[in-house]
């Protein structure tokens, strides 16, 4: 059997969204599972829809996620160039070839003429299709005489190349995920293969490249399923063996209805793109998973499970483990519903797997100013205390702000609960008894117990107001841990500040 070769073939018409990233991921997993190659090909023949920076973005996003191509415009390879705009000479060669067969013809109709025909059909309540019926009445090399065609060519009248769809043929198609189905060619139109500027359309360039690049499996979004009949016929027309096809289900909005769109990010409060993308024209910034604080490991893990279930309900899998397990036959037919809660859950899980040094390093990159000036051993203790409650690295800082700054105010509700007339007196006495030489969590815990016992007070009477004084609210890790990290001076100053200011 020939080597498995899979390609991801995005068009640089904007940033890669979640659906595109998942297609790339499944392409990658399938290639790795089968010891094959994963190819990135940029399909940039449609110059009108080209977006500045989109190609770079796609490559950067894949790199961030760890979905690294074996061959790409950036990585090179033996089947290049990997940008369609640089492959024109190859398409020209094959266009000539297909035009020698009965499978393609020249069409001279102008856009205005076709618009007019379309309008006439609409008037009759019909929908126009350039197909086996209408082509005989339109301006093309099937309806015109050889002399007329030559005349047009001599006059340099622009033309497109169209595929001549066979009449009344039942195509038996197969999709790895959806199984077998048939299509009658009469329902398909004569698609344009080459535009009047000589550039091939997606359909022609795509099958030529898949053939030339020896692609064995085409795994792509389900929006391309209606093109499958045409593609299979194009392979047949060229005398090539067609690859196997698998069309992936959509990623749906959180409520389960409709395709996730780029505007849904703002609407539902989660990113739809792997990384931030700035629209070069409007300068609008679309938020990304990376900048939102998701770890790439979590990103690829939750993405892979949007539409595929590994055996034994396993959820946490590394890229390598997913590649070992991946099975196209187990990809769901129905759309997968995106859930922000689930994505967050994955991030939390992966954050717990990081050791404290790694988390601190990431935190330092995000909050360099706030982190500076605090001893590393203290920072590591903060990380170790806050990590288990954190979804994102930044939560370590956000939920642990009190480690870095004394509270400026005290939460009203917490005050009612934790503070009464004798509290100030109790805390003042406790602060005075603090022993700077025994500022270690276990000893502090014992000290609080002994103090409360000595005064025949319930633990809550001491612990709660202490927490309030240190944190400003009734949140955070264990009080002795907080005391230890803040140290003798800072702890005492915060307690006395509360004693003096809370009335
Ligand atoms: N360029 C197409 C896209 O942007 C690729 C479709 C395919 O994979 O065949 O989706």
Boltz pocket constraint, residues with backbone or C-beta under 6 A from the ligand:
constraints:
  - pocket:
      binder: B
      contacts: [[A, 7], [A, 8], [A, 9], [A, 10], [A, 11], [A, 43], [A, 202], [A, 206], [A, 219], [A, 220], [A, 221], [A, 224]]
      max_distance: 6.0
